[in-house]
Amino acid sequence: SEDVLSKDAGECAICLEELQQGDTIARLPCLCIYHKGQVFLRMHIQFQKVTFSGCIDEWFEVNRSCPEHPSD
């Protein structure tokens, strides 16, 4: 399911960028969370969000399981 992160939650296992409060995320049935509908561009010291397909969207183009729980 897709929702908005209510508090910072560590790093995304796909892109290794921080999952931050307010990010759009996908929460899988195993309860793992990943960025959805956004990618990050590093510009100097700041991060700026740009809307494209997100980490989990790209992952699911070639995989049908959780990146952290492939046997589920």
PDB file with one MODEL, atoms N, CA, C and O in Angstrom:
MODEL        1
ATOM      1  N   SER A   1       0.847  -1.186   0.000  1.00  0.00           N
ATOM      2  CA  SER A   1       0.000   0.000   0.000  1.00  0.00           C
ATOM      3  C   SER A   1       0.883   1.236   0.000  1.00  0.00           C
ATOM      4  O   SER A   1       2.050   1.176   0.388  1.00  0.00           O
ATOM      5  N   GLU A   2       0.327   2.345  -0.433  1.00  0.00           N
ATOM      6  CA  GLU A   2       1.070   3.596  -0.526  1.00  0.00           C
ATOM      7  C   GLU A   2       0.601   4.532   0.569  1.00  0.00           C
ATOM      8  O   GLU A   2      -0.601   4.688   0.788  1.00  0.00           O
ATOM      9  N   ASP A   3       1.558   5.165   1.266  1.00  0.00           N
ATOM     10  CA  ASP A   3       1.181   6.192   2.218  1.00  0.00           C
ATOM     11  C   ASP A   3       2.346   7.140   2.463  1.00  0.00           C
ATOM     12  O   ASP A   3       3.385   7.034   1.810  1.00  0.00           O
ATOM     13  N   VAL A   4       2.177   8.059   3.394  1.00  0.00           N
ATOM     14  CA  VAL A   4       3.195   9.067   3.684  1.00  0.00           C
ATOM     15  C   VAL A   4       3.831   8.733   5.020  1.00  0.00           C
ATOM     16  O   VAL A   4       3.130   8.442   5.990  1.00  0.00           O
ATOM     17  N   LEU A   5       5.135   8.771   5.076  1.00  0.00           N
ATOM     18  CA  LEU A   5       5.879   8.409   6.274  1.00  0.00           C
ATOM     19  C   LEU A   5       5.661   9.452   7.370  1.00  0.00           C
ATOM     20  O   LEU A   5       5.841  10.647   7.138  1.00  0.00           O
ATOM     21  N   SER A   6       5.275   9.000   8.554  1.00  0.00           N
ATOM     22  CA  SER A   6       4.970   9.918   9.653  1.00  0.00           C
ATOM     23  C   SER A   6       6.191  10.302  10.481  1.00  0.00           C
ATOM     24  O   SER A   6       6.150  11.284  11.222  1.00  0.00           O
ATOM     25  N   LYS A   7       7.290   9.531  10.362  1.00  0.00           N
ATOM     26  CA  LYS A   7       8.531   9.886  11.061  1.00  0.00           C
ATOM     27  C   LYS A   7       9.711   9.266  10.320  1.00  0.00           C
ATOM     28  O   LYS A   7       9.538   8.303   9.573  1.00  0.00           O
ATOM     29  N   ASP A   8      10.899   9.807  10.520  1.00  0.00           N
ATOM     30  CA  ASP A   8      12.096   9.272   9.883  1.00  0.00           C
ATOM     31  C   ASP A   8      12.232   7.786  10.210  1.00  0.00           C
ATOM     32  O   ASP A   8      11.904   7.360  11.317  1.00  0.00           O
ATOM     33  N   ALA A   9      12.719   6.990   9.238  1.00  0.00           N
ATOM     34  CA  ALA A   9      12.742   5.539   9.432  1.00  0.00           C
ATOM     35  C   ALA A   9      14.006   4.866   8.903  1.00  0.00           C
ATOM     36  O   ALA A   9      13.928   3.752   8.385  1.00  0.00           O
ATOM     37  N   GLY A  10      15.153   5.503   9.018  1.00  0.00           N
ATOM     38  CA  GLY A  10      16.381   4.860   8.556  1.00  0.00           C
ATOM     39  C   GLY A  10      16.541   4.981   7.057  1.00  0.00           C
ATOM     40  O   GLY A  10      16.016   5.910   6.442  1.00  0.00           O
ATOM     41  N   GLU A  11      17.277   4.030   6.459  1.00  0.00           N
ATOM     42  CA  GLU A  11      17.535   4.140   5.028  1.00  0.00           C
ATOM     43  C   GLU A  11      16.729   3.143   4.208  1.00  0.00           C
ATOM     44  O   GLU A  11      16.365   2.068   4.684  1.00  0.00           O
ATOM     45  N   CYS A  12      16.464   3.522   2.980  1.00  0.00           N
ATOM     46  CA  CYS A  12      15.798   2.661   2.015  1.00  0.00           C
ATOM     47  C   CYS A  12      16.812   1.611   1.564  1.00  0.00           C
ATOM     48  O   CYS A  12      17.917   1.964   1.154  1.00  0.00           O
ATOM     49  N   ALA A  13      16.458   0.338   1.632  1.00  0.00           N
ATOM     50  CA  ALA A  13      17.378  -0.742   1.274  1.00  0.00           C
ATOM     51  C   ALA A  13      17.660  -0.802  -0.222  1.00  0.00           C
ATOM     52  O   ALA A  13      18.575  -1.509  -0.647  1.00  0.00           O
ATOM     53  N   ILE A  14      16.894  -0.076  -1.023  1.00  0.00           N
ATOM     54  CA  ILE A  14      17.115  -0.093  -2.469  1.00  0.00           C
ATOM     55  C   ILE A  14      18.074   1.022  -2.880  1.00  0.00           C
ATOM     56  O   ILE A  14      19.088   0.756  -3.525  1.00  0.00           O
ATOM     57  N   CYS A  15      17.761   2.278  -2.509  1.00  0.00           N
ATOM     58  CA  CYS A  15      18.602   3.401  -2.948  1.00  0.00           C
ATOM     59  C   CYS A  15      19.596   3.854  -1.883  1.00  0.00           C
ATOM     60  O   CYS A  15      20.501   4.636  -2.172  1.00  0.00           O
ATOM     61  N   LEU A  16      19.432   3.363  -0.647  1.00  0.00           N
ATOM     62  CA  LEU A  16      20.304   3.682   0.487  1.00  0.00           C
ATOM     63  C   LEU A  16      20.209   5.138   0.946  1.00  0.00           C
ATOM     64  O   LEU A  16      21.050   5.597   1.718  1.00  0.00           O
ATOM     65  N   GLU A  17      19.190   5.870   0.476  1.00  0.00           N
ATOM     66  CA  GLU A  17      18.923   7.226   0.962  1.00  0.00           C
ATOM     67  C   GLU A  17      17.996   7.133   2.165  1.00  0.00           C
ATOM     68  O   GLU A  17      17.273   6.150   2.325  1.00  0.00           O
ATOM     69  N   GLU A  18      18.019   8.153   3.004  1.00  0.00           N
ATOM     70  CA  GLU A  18      17.193   8.158   4.204  1.00  0.00           C
ATOM     71  C   GLU A  18      15.706   8.216   3.866  1.00  0.00           C
ATOM     72  O   GLU A  18      15.292   8.933   2.956  1.00  0.00           O
ATOM     73  N   LEU A  19      14.916   7.457   4.607  1.00  0.00           N
ATOM     74  CA  LEU A  19      13.459   7.547   4.555  1.00  0.00           C
ATOM     75  C   LEU A  19      13.077   8.624   5.565  1.00  0.00           C
ATOM     76  O   LEU A  19      13.250   8.436   6.770  1.00  0.00           O
ATOM     77  N   GLN A  20      12.557   9.753   5.079  1.00  0.00           N
ATOM     78  CA  GLN A  20      12.306  10.898   5.939  1.00  0.00           C
ATOM     79  C   GLN A  20      10.824  11.187   6.062  1.00  0.00           C
ATOM     80  O   GLN A  20      10.037  10.889   5.164  1.00  0.00           O
ATOM     81  N   GLN A  21      10.461  11.774   7.195  1.00  0.00           N
ATOM     82  CA  GLN A  21       9.077  12.165   7.442  1.00  0.00           C
ATOM     83  C   GLN A  21       8.553  12.940   6.238  1.00  0.00           C
ATOM     84  O   GLN A  21       9.217  13.847   5.735  1.00  0.00           O
ATOM     85  N   GLY A  22       7.356  12.575   5.780  1.00  0.00           N
ATOM     86  CA  GLY A  22       6.736  13.233   4.638  1.00  0.00           C
ATOM     87  C   GLY A  22       6.994  12.554   3.307  1.00  0.00           C
ATOM     88  O   GLY A  22       6.328  12.869   2.321  1.00  0.00           O
ATOM     89  N   ASP A  23       7.961  11.613   3.250  1.00  0.00           N
ATOM     90  CA  ASP A  23       8.220  10.882   2.006  1.00  0.00           C
ATOM     91  C   ASP A  23       7.036   9.989   1.665  1.00  0.00           C
ATOM     92  O   ASP A  23       6.399   9.431   2.558  1.00  0.00           O
ATOM     93  N   THR A  24       6.738   9.854   0.381  1.00  0.00           N
ATOM     94  CA  THR A  24       5.741   8.891  -0.074  1.00  0.00           C
ATOM     95  C   THR A  24       6.420   7.529  -0.084  1.00  0.00           C
ATOM     96  O   THR A  24       7.496   7.359  -0.658  1.00  0.00           O
ATOM     97  N   ILE A  25       5.771   6.559   0.562  1.00  0.00           N
ATOM     98  CA  ILE A  25       6.360   5.232   0.688  1.00  0.00           C
ATOM     99  C   ILE A  25       5.390   4.145   0.249  1.00  0.00           C
ATOM    100  O   ILE A  25       4.181   4.361   0.169  1.00  0.00           O
ATOM    101  N   ALA A  26       5.942   2.986  -0.030  1.00  0.00           N
ATOM    102  CA  ALA A  26       5.151   1.772  -0.224  1.00  0.00           C
ATOM    103  C   ALA A  26       5.455   0.885   0.977  1.00  0.00           C
ATOM    104  O   ALA A  26       6.618   0.637   1.296  1.00  0.00           O
ATOM    105  N   ARG A  27       4.403   0.408   1.641  1.00  0.00           N
ATOM    106  CA  ARG A  27       4.550  -0.501   2.773  1.00  0.00           C
ATOM    107  C   ARG A  27       4.102  -1.873   2.294  1.00  0.00           C
ATOM    108  O   ARG A  27       2.928  -2.072   1.981  1.00  0.00           O
ATOM    109  N   LEU A  28       5.026  -2.814   2.236  1.00  0.00           N
ATOM    110  CA  LEU A  28       4.728  -4.157   1.736  1.00  0.00           C
ATOM    111  C   LEU A  28       4.060  -5.001   2.823  1.00  0.00           C
ATOM    112  O   LEU A  28       4.103  -4.631   3.996  1.00  0.00           O
ATOM    113  N   PRO A  29       3.446  -6.122   2.458  1.00  0.00           N
ATOM    114  CA  PRO A  29       2.790  -6.986   3.447  1.00  0.00           C
ATOM    115  C   PRO A  29       3.727  -7.434   4.581  1.00  0.00           C
ATOM    116  O   PRO A  29       3.270  -7.682   5.697  1.00  0.00           O
ATOM    117  N   CYS A  30       5.027  -7.539   4.302  1.00  0.00           N
ATOM    118  CA  CYS A  30       5.997  -7.930   5.336  1.00  0.00           C
ATOM    119  C   CYS A  30       6.351  -6.754   6.254  1.00  0.00           C
ATOM    120  O   CYS A  30       7.141  -6.904   7.187  1.00  0.00           O
ATOM    121  N   LEU A  31       5.754  -5.572   5.978  1.00  0.00           N
ATOM    122  CA  LEU A  31       5.931  -4.323   6.728  1.00  0.00           C
ATOM    123  C   LEU A  31       7.212  -3.576   6.386  1.00  0.00           C
ATOM    124  O   LEU A  31       7.499  -2.555   7.012  1.00  0.00           O
ATOM    125  N   CYS A  32       7.994  -4.046   5.414  1.00  0.00           N
ATOM    126  CA  CYS A  32       9.144  -3.279   4.940  1.00  0.00           C
ATOM    127  C   CYS A  32       8.626  -2.049   4.194  1.00  0.00           C
ATOM    128  O   CYS A  32       7.558  -2.089   3.582  1.00  0.00           O
ATOM    129  N   ILE A  33       9.390  -0.960   4.251  1.00  0.00           N
ATOM    130  CA  ILE A  33       8.986   0.257   3.556  1.00  0.00           C
ATOM    131  C   ILE A  33      10.095   0.749   2.635  1.00  0.00           C
ATOM    132  O   ILE A  33      11.282   0.601   2.925  1.00  0.00           O
ATOM    133  N   TYR A  34       9.672   1.344   1.509  1.00  0.00           N
ATOM    134  CA  TYR A  34      10.580   1.838   0.477  1.00  0.00           C
ATOM    135  C   TYR A  34      10.006   3.108  -0.117  1.00  0.00           C
ATOM    136  O   TYR A  34       8.801   3.348  -0.029  1.00  0.00           O
ATOM    137  N   HIS A  35      10.868   3.934  -0.731  1.00  0.00           N
ATOM    138  CA  HIS A  35      10.385   5.117  -1.430  1.00  0.00           C
ATOM    139  C   HIS A  35       9.444   4.699  -2.561  1.00  0.00           C
ATOM    140  O   HIS A  35       9.667   3.685  -3.222  1.00  0.00           O
ATOM    141  N   LYS A  36       8.410   5.477  -2.770  1.00  0.00           N
ATOM    142  CA  LYS A  36       7.490   5.235  -3.880  1.00  0.00           C
ATOM    143  C   LYS A  36       7.208   6.561  -4.572  1.00  0.00           C
ATOM    144  O   LYS A  36       6.906   7.559  -3.917  1.00  0.00           O
ATOM    145  N   GLY A  37       7.306   6.567  -5.895  1.00  0.00           N
ATOM    146  CA  GLY A  37       6.946   7.742  -6.668  1.00  0.00           C
ATOM    147  C   GLY A  37       7.902   8.906  -6.549  1.00  0.00           C
ATOM    148  O   GLY A  37       7.519  10.043  -6.826  1.00  0.00           O
ATOM    149  N   GLN A  38       9.141   8.656  -6.142  1.00  0.00           N
ATOM    150  CA  GLN A  38      10.126   9.738  -6.070  1.00  0.00           C
ATOM    151  C   GLN A  38      11.522   9.173  -6.170  1.00  0.00           C
ATOM    152  O   GLN A  38      11.762   8.020  -5.814  1.00  0.00           O
ATOM    153  N   VAL A  39      12.424   9.971  -6.646  1.00  0.00           N
ATOM    154  CA  VAL A  39      13.846   9.643  -6.630  1.00  0.00           C
ATOM    155  C   VAL A  39      14.569  10.862  -6.078  1.00  0.00           C
ATOM    156  O   VAL A  39      13.983  11.939  -5.981  1.00  0.00           O
ATOM    157  N   PHE A  40      15.815  10.705  -5.721  1.00  0.00           N
ATOM    158  CA  PHE A  40      16.561  11.793  -5.124  1.00  0.00           C
ATOM    159  C   PHE A  40      17.739  12.168  -5.998  1.00  0.00           C
ATOM    160  O   PHE A  40      18.421  11.299  -6.541  1.00  0.00           O
ATOM    161  N   LEU A  41      17.974  13.444  -6.132  1.00  0.00           N
ATOM    162  CA  LEU A  41      19.158  13.942  -6.814  1.00  0.00           C
ATOM    163  C   LEU A  41      20.004  14.663  -5.782  1.00  0.00           C
ATOM    164  O   LEU A  41      19.498  15.525  -5.064  1.00  0.00           O
ATOM    165  N   ARG A  42      21.268  14.331  -5.695  1.00  0.00           N
ATOM    166  CA  ARG A  42      22.163  14.990  -4.749  1.00  0.00           C
ATOM    167  C   ARG A  42      22.692  16.253  -5.419  1.00  0.00           C
ATOM    168  O   ARG A  42      23.329  16.184  -6.470  1.00  0.00           O
ATOM    169  N   MET A  43      22.429  17.394  -4.813  1.00  0.00           N
ATOM    170  CA  MET A  43      22.906  18.665  -5.356  1.00  0.00           C
ATOM    171  C   MET A  43      23.685  19.368  -4.257  1.00  0.00           C
ATOM    172  O   MET A  43      23.101  19.870  -3.298  1.00  0.00           O
ATOM    173  N   HIS A  44      24.992  19.402  -4.396  1.00  0.00           N
ATOM    174  CA  HIS A  44      25.896  19.959  -3.399  1.00  0.00           C
ATOM    175  C   HIS A  44      25.649  19.229  -2.086  1.00  0.00           C
ATOM    176  O   HIS A  44      25.818  18.011  -2.032  1.00  0.00           O
ATOM    177  N   ILE A  45      25.258  19.923  -1.034  1.00  0.00           N
ATOM    178  CA  ILE A  45      25.061  19.280   0.264  1.00  0.00           C
ATOM    179  C   ILE A  45      23.586  18.963   0.479  1.00  0.00           C
ATOM    180  O   ILE A  45      23.255  18.153   1.345  1.00  0.00           O
ATOM    181  N   GLN A  46      22.704  19.575  -0.281  1.00  0.00           N
ATOM    182  CA  GLN A  46      21.267  19.400  -0.090  1.00  0.00           C
ATOM    183  C   GLN A  46      20.731  18.260  -0.939  1.00  0.00           C
ATOM    184  O   GLN A  46      21.354  17.841  -1.915  1.00  0.00           O
ATOM    185  N   PHE A  47      19.544  17.760  -0.539  1.00  0.00           N
ATOM    186  CA  PHE A  47      18.820  16.799  -1.371  1.00  0.00           C
ATOM    187  C   PHE A  47      17.592  17.512  -1.909  1.00  0.00           C
ATOM    188  O   PHE A  47      16.930  18.254  -1.184  1.00  0.00           O
ATOM    189  N   GLN A  48      17.293  17.290  -3.167  1.00  0.00           N
ATOM    190  CA  GLN A  48      16.063  17.808  -3.725  1.00  0.00           C
ATOM    191  C   GLN A  48      15.295  16.640  -4.312  1.00  0.00           C
ATOM    192  O   GLN A  48      15.865  15.793  -4.999  1.00  0.00           O
ATOM    193  N   LYS A  49      13.999  16.598  -4.038  1.00  0.00           N
ATOM    194  CA  LYS A  49      13.174  15.507  -4.550  1.00  0.00           C
ATOM    195  C   LYS A  49      12.653  15.851  -5.934  1.00  0.00           C
ATOM    196  O   LYS A  49      12.276  16.993  -6.197  1.00  0.00           O
ATOM    197  N   VAL A  50      12.632  14.868  -6.810  1.00  0.00           N
ATOM    198  CA  VAL A  50      12.098  15.017  -8.153  1.00  0.00           C
ATOM    199  C   VAL A  50      11.136  13.868  -8.362  1.00  0.00           C
ATOM    200  O   VAL A  50      11.479  12.721  -8.074  1.00  0.00           O
ATOM    201  N   THR A  51       9.953  14.143  -8.851  1.00  0.00           N
ATOM    202  CA  THR A  51       8.963  13.079  -9.005  1.00  0.00           C
ATOM    203  C   THR A  51       9.199  12.285 -10.281  1.00  0.00           C
ATOM    204  O   THR A  51       9.128  12.834 -11.380  1.00  0.00           O
ATOM    205  N   PHE A  52       9.473  11.022 -10.140  1.00  0.00           N
ATOM    206  CA  PHE A  52       9.588  10.026 -11.198  1.00  0.00           C
ATOM    207  C   PHE A  52       9.079   8.724 -10.601  1.00  0.00           C
ATOM    208  O   PHE A  52       8.344   8.751  -9.613  1.00  0.00           O
ATOM    209  N   SER A  53       9.446   7.598 -11.168  1.00  0.00           N
ATOM    210  CA  SER A  53       9.084   6.346 -10.513  1.00  0.00           C
ATOM    211  C   SER A  53      10.023   6.140  -9.328  1.00  0.00           C
ATOM    212  O   SER A  53      11.203   6.484  -9.398  1.00  0.00           O
ATOM    213  N   GLY A  54       9.500   5.582  -8.249  1.00  0.00           N
ATOM    214  CA  GLY A  54      10.281   5.421  -7.035  1.00  0.00           C
ATOM    215  C   GLY A  54      11.050   4.121  -6.990  1.00  0.00           C
ATOM    216  O   GLY A  54      10.960   3.287  -7.890  1.00  0.00           O
ATOM    217  N   CYS A  55      11.802   3.969  -5.930  1.00  0.00           N
ATOM    218  CA  CYS A  55      12.662   2.797  -5.749  1.00  0.00           C
ATOM    219  C   CYS A  55      11.890   1.494  -5.918  1.00  0.00           C
ATOM    220  O   CYS A  55      12.281   0.629  -6.703  1.00  0.00           O
ATOM    221  N   ILE A  56      10.797   1.359  -5.180  1.00  0.00           N
ATOM    222  CA  ILE A  56      10.059   0.093  -5.198  1.00  0.00           C
ATOM    223  C   ILE A  56       9.375  -0.116  -6.547  1.00  0.00           C
ATOM    224  O   ILE A  56       9.207  -1.254  -6.986  1.00  0.00           O
ATOM    225  N   ASP A  57       8.980   0.976  -7.208  1.00  0.00           N
ATOM    226  CA  ASP A  57       8.359   0.852  -8.538  1.00  0.00           C
ATOM    227  C   ASP A  57       9.359   0.225  -9.516  1.00  0.00           C
ATOM    228  O   ASP A  57       9.023  -0.698 -10.258  1.00  0.00           O
ATOM    229  N   GLU A  58      10.582   0.738  -9.503  1.00  0.00           N
ATOM    230  CA  GLU A  58      11.613   0.197 -10.394  1.00  0.00           C
ATOM    231  C   GLU A  58      11.979  -1.233 -10.020  1.00  0.00           C
ATOM    232  O   GLU A  58      12.195  -2.065 -10.902  1.00  0.00           O
ATOM    233  N   TRP A  59      12.051  -1.531  -8.725  1.00  0.00           N
ATOM    234  CA  TRP A  59      12.351  -2.890  -8.253  1.00  0.00           C
ATOM    235  C   TRP A  59      11.313  -3.874  -8.787  1.00  0.00           C
ATOM    236  O   TRP A  59      11.660  -4.944  -9.286  1.00  0.00           O
ATOM    237  N   PHE A  60      10.030  -3.499  -8.675  1.00  0.00           N
ATOM    238  CA  PHE A  60       8.959  -4.402  -9.091  1.00  0.00           C
ATOM    239  C   PHE A  60       8.856  -4.564 -10.606  1.00  0.00           C
ATOM    240  O   PHE A  60       8.134  -5.443 -11.077  1.00  0.00           O
ATOM    241  N   GLU A  61       9.563  -3.737 -11.381  1.00  0.00           N
ATOM    242  CA  GLU A  61       9.588  -3.947 -12.827  1.00  0.00           C
ATOM    243  C   GLU A  61      10.319  -5.236 -13.176  1.00  0.00           C
ATOM    244  O   GLU A  61      10.040  -5.844 -14.209  1.00  0.00           O
ATOM    245  N   VAL A  62      11.267  -5.667 -12.312  1.00  0.00           N
ATOM    246  CA  VAL A  62      12.042  -6.878 -12.596  1.00  0.00           C
ATOM    247  C   VAL A  62      11.956  -7.943 -11.505  1.00  0.00           C
ATOM    248  O   VAL A  62      12.421  -9.066 -11.703  1.00  0.00           O
ATOM    249  N   ASN A  63      11.367  -7.605 -10.356  1.00  0.00           N
ATOM    250  CA  ASN A  63      11.250  -8.546  -9.230  1.00  0.00           C
ATOM    251  C   ASN A  63       9.830  -8.512  -8.684  1.00  0.00           C
ATOM    252  O   ASN A  63       9.156  -7.485  -8.765  1.00  0.00           O
ATOM    253  N   ARG A  64       9.380  -9.613  -8.137  1.00  0.00           N
ATOM    254  CA  ARG A  64       8.022  -9.650  -7.572  1.00  0.00           C
ATOM    255  C   ARG A  64       8.034  -9.922  -6.074  1.00  0.00           C
ATOM    256  O   ARG A  64       7.003 -10.287  -5.509  1.00  0.00           O
ATOM    257  N   SER A  65       9.172  -9.752  -5.426  1.00  0.00           N
ATOM    258  CA  SER A  65       9.248 -10.023  -3.989  1.00  0.00           C
ATOM    259  C   SER A  65       9.908  -8.851  -3.285  1.00  0.00           C
ATOM    260  O   SER A  65      10.490  -7.976  -3.926  1.00  0.00           O
ATOM    261  N   CYS A  66       9.816  -8.841  -1.974  1.00  0.00           N
ATOM    262  CA  CYS A  66      10.473  -7.829  -1.148  1.00  0.00           C
ATOM    263  C   CYS A  66      11.982  -7.950  -1.311  1.00  0.00           C
ATOM    264  O   CYS A  66      12.507  -9.063  -1.298  1.00  0.00           O
ATOM    265  N   PRO A  67      12.697  -6.831  -1.465  1.00  0.00           N
ATOM    266  CA  PRO A  67      14.155  -6.906  -1.588  1.00  0.00           C
ATOM    267  C   PRO A  67      14.852  -7.507  -0.360  1.00  0.00           C
ATOM    268  O   PRO A  67      15.932  -8.087  -0.468  1.00  0.00           O
ATOM    269  N   GLU A  68      14.215  -7.360   0.804  1.00  0.00           N
ATOM    270  CA  GLU A  68      14.817  -7.875   2.037  1.00  0.00           C
ATOM    271  C   GLU A  68      14.284  -9.251   2.437  1.00  0.00           C
ATOM    272  O   GLU A  68      14.867  -9.913   3.296  1.00  0.00           O
ATOM    273  N   HIS A  69      13.188  -9.682   1.827  1.00  0.00           N
ATOM    274  CA  HIS A  69      12.571 -10.979   2.140  1.00  0.00           C
ATOM    275  C   HIS A  69      12.191 -11.698   0.840  1.00  0.00           C
ATOM    276  O   HIS A  69      11.005 -11.927   0.603  1.00  0.00           O
ATOM    277  N   PRO A  70      13.148 -12.055   0.004  1.00  0.00           N
ATOM    278  CA  PRO A  70      12.840 -12.614  -1.310  1.00  0.00           C
ATOM    279  C   PRO A  70      12.065 -13.926  -1.290  1.00  0.00           C
ATOM    280  O   PRO A  70      11.425 -14.271  -2.283  1.00  0.00           O
ATOM    281  N   SER A  71      12.107 -14.650  -0.204  1.00  0.00           N
ATOM    282  CA  SER A  71      11.395 -15.930  -0.160  1.00  0.00           C
ATOM    283  C   SER A  71       9.933 -15.789   0.277  1.00  0.00           C
ATOM    284  O   SER A  71       9.175 -16.757   0.222  1.00  0.00           O
ATOM    285  N   ASP A  72       9.534 -14.585   0.712  1.00  0.00           N
ATOM    286  CA  ASP A  72       8.133 -14.366   1.153  1.00  0.00           C
ATOM    287  C   ASP A  72       7.191 -14.258  -0.024  1.00  0.00           C
ATOM    288  O   ASP A  72       5.988 -14.075   0.163  1.00  0.00           O
TER     289      ASP A  72
ENDMDL
END
